[in-house]
Amino acid sequence: MKRWLWYIALLLVIIFFRIAWRLCLPFLLAIILAATLNPLVTWVTEKTPINRSLATMIIFVLCGVLGGGILLLASAALVQGISTFIEHLPTYGVTLTVVTEQLIEKAGRFFLRIPPDVLRVFQEYVEEVYRASQRVITTLGQSALVAIGALPGFAAMLLISLLAAFFITKDWAWLMSRARDLLPEEWQSPATKAGIEVTRALGRYILAQTLVISLSTLASTLGLRLIGVERWLSAGLVGGLLDIVPIVGPSLLYVPWAVYSWIVGQRGLAVSLIVMFGVISALRQFIEPRIVGASLGIHPLIMLMGLYWGSILLGAKGLIVAPVVLILGKAIIAVREEVKPNKDRSAPAMIDPDSAQ
């Protein structure tokens, strides 16, 4: 196939993601989920007398029960942690009041020795910090309202994705055959191979991310247990689940917690939380490129560069888009190598040498 056709195809994919992202997102998620579960459904139909429709329903029900159970356990841990916090809230309030009074007393004695000009500059700085804090709180409140307002739409999108994934998985072979027939004859074989490569890679990517989040949750839980936190299990689960949030992740839990602990005089706990958060962040940055790269057959250096550039160019979205782009690029390169007549088919440079063996 001519090189310019590949460039046009890549350009069309980029335009598609830019324009039709929101419209097609539920069905893209459905395709990814179907591609992940299709091998399992196929295995069940081959090893048992169950037909494909029933096998698909059983697999989806089992996955729903498993996912719902995990979500229920995490929600129970979160509710327990919130209940404990509310129970001790009066104690926290008294402690915070005492600490604030001590700080005000020390600040008063300190300000008596400061020249008036320096004190005026300091007061202006404090006022600016106060205004900035108000803006941050207002922004967080507005974001929370937007998130709450988006919940019905998210629930509808999730329901559509699950239904679409069920029908795609049930009729996987027929749908793939119809999609292949829509292409020109010379495109059918390369497109089929590329589609198989992409769907398998997307499934492996989801499993790899699940493993990374599980390891991060385990590290959070064990770390909190080692430093002697009372509700270490619930706090560890919350910290692990926050790892799903791009960029900020567990810092939403550990940084405010450490600041509060420092203010109320629990300096050892504050330092331990910051050190533990740094270790968990470093661990994730170390294992994510390796696990994800190994699962996709992409060198960890290429994966690390993709994640970094994606976060710089697109922010939080880049951490999701970058692996997808690398998967598409690897599939295109692999298919190009297969369709080259009478040429060397050595593994492309972006493929991990260990996975190519």
Buried (B, 14 or more C-beta within 10 A) or exposed (E): EEEEEBEEBBEEBEEEBEEEEEEBEBBBBBBBBBBBBBEBBBEBBEEEEBEBBBBBBBBBEEBEEEEEEEEEEBEEBBEBBEEBEEEEEEEEEEBEEEEEEEEEEEEEEEEEEEEEEEEEEEEEEEEEEEEEEEEEEEEEEEEEEEEEEEEEEEEEBEEBBBEBBBEBBBBBEEBBEEEBEEEEEEBBBBBBBBBBBBBBBBBBBBBBBEBBBEBBBEBBBEBBEEBEBEBBBBBBBBBBBBBEEEEEBBBEBBBEBBEBBBBBEBEEBBBBBBEBBEEBBEBBEEBBBBBBBBBBBBBBEBBBBBBBEBBEEEEEEBBBBBBBBBBBBBBBBBBBBEEEEEEEEEBBEBBBEEBEE
